[in-house]
Amino acid sequence: PSSGINAEYGEKNKTKDQLLVQVEPRDILDYGVIPELAGRIPIVVTLDSLTQEDLMIIANDKERGVISQLKELLSLNDCDLEFSDDALKAVAELAFCKKTGARALKSIVETTLLDAMFEIPGSDIKHVLISSDTVLENQEPRYTRRDADVE
């Protein structure tokens, strides 16, 4: 069970999802879609809203998730990227509140990593840890640098 602002959004999404399942072609006409266009939509399908848990899974997907893509990109510079569990939850929460689905994940993660993406290439940074403070309060990520003695 969620609490606070997320509980409110969750209840609204649940109610909206329950109503959308009942939509029929006549409802589309009543909404204002012209009959010529509505007639070309033979099947009406509804999708459930994504939950925060869904967004966390999507963001952290091993093959196609935005975090995995950025990990791969940073690995080209011999740098590891790590998101703490709290950071991943914060990204999912922000995306959930934007109500734009999984598309919000990419913009949030890229905005969070914007400075790091410019700082890492050509530097001695070998590890980047993103915390919830980095995501929510725009604090700098924790960088681990290579030893100066090691080449």
N, C-alpha and C positions, 0 to 999 in steps of 0.2 A: 504494500500500500504506500502510495506517495503522499507527501505532505506539502503544504505551502502552495506556491504558484504552480508547480507541476501537477498537483492533484486537480487543480481547477482546469488546466488544459486537458488533462487526461479524461476528465468527465465530459468536457465539451466534445472531445474527439469521439468518445464512445457513443454519445448521443447522436452526433452527426453521422457516424458510421452506421448506426442502427436505422436512421432515417433514410440514408442513401440506398440501402439495400431494398427499400420499398419503391424506389423510383421506377416509373413506367414510361413508355414512349409519350403518352398523353401529357405527363408532367413536363416533359421537355418542350412540348408545344406551348403549354401554359406559361412556361418560363420565358418564352419569346423567340425560340428558335423557329425559323420559317419551316413550313411543312416539307418543302423540297429537300432541305438539308436533313430534317428529322427522319424523312423516309429513307435516307441513305445510311442511317444508323440502325441496322437491323437488330442488333443486340446491345443492351445496356448492361454494362459491367461496372461494379463498384469495387474499390480497393480500400482496405482498412488503413487507417493512419498508422504511421510508424511510431513505435514506442521508443523510449530512451534506450532500452535494451537492444532493440532492433538497430538503432543508430550506432551503438557501440560495436555490435557485430559487423555492421557494414564498414565502419571506419577501420576496423582492425582486421578485416579479411586478408588472409595470407597472400592471395593472388591479385586481387583487384582493389583492395582498400587503399584509400588515400595515404594512410600512414605507411603501409607497406611500400607504396610507390616512392614516397619520400625517403624511406630507409634505403631503398635501392639506389636512389639518386645520390644520397650522401655517401653511400659505400664506394662510389666512384672516387671519392676524395679520401678514402680510408678512414671514414668517420662512421661511428655507430649512433643511431638515433633511438632513444628510448622514451616512451610515454609512461608515466606512472599511472596506476589504476585510477587515482583521483583525477589526473589530467584527462584521461579518456572519458571519465564520467562527466567532467566539466564540458568537454567538447560536445558530447552527446546532449547534455542539458541545454547548452546554447543553441545547438541545431534544432532541438525539439521546440524551443521557445520561438524560434524564427518561423516555424510552420512551413518551411520550404522543403522538408524531407531531407534526403541524403545529399542534395546539392549544397546545402549549407555546410556540411562537413568539410568539404574541400576549402571553401573560403575561410572558415574558422581556423583550420590547421595551417593553411598557407599564411594567413595573417599572423598567427602565433610564431611561425618560423621565419618570417620575412627577414629580420635582422641576421639570424643565424645563417640563412642561405647565402647572404653576402659575405659574412665573416669567415665561414669555414673554408672555402676554396683557397688553397695556397697558404693555409695557416697550420699551426701545430695542434689543432683541436682533433682529438681522436674519439670523443664521446660527448653526446649532447643529451641531457636529461631534462625532459619537459615535465613540470609539476603543474598542479592545479593553479598555483599562483601565477605561473607563466601564462596560462590560458585566460584566467579570470581577471587578473590584476596587471597584466602586461609586464610582469617582472621578467628580467633576463633569465634565460635558461641556465642550468648549471653545466659548465663546460669542464671537461677533463682534457688536459693537454699532455702531449708526449713529453717525456723527459728530454731536457736540452742535451744530455750526454749521448742519447741514442740517435743514430742516424739511419 
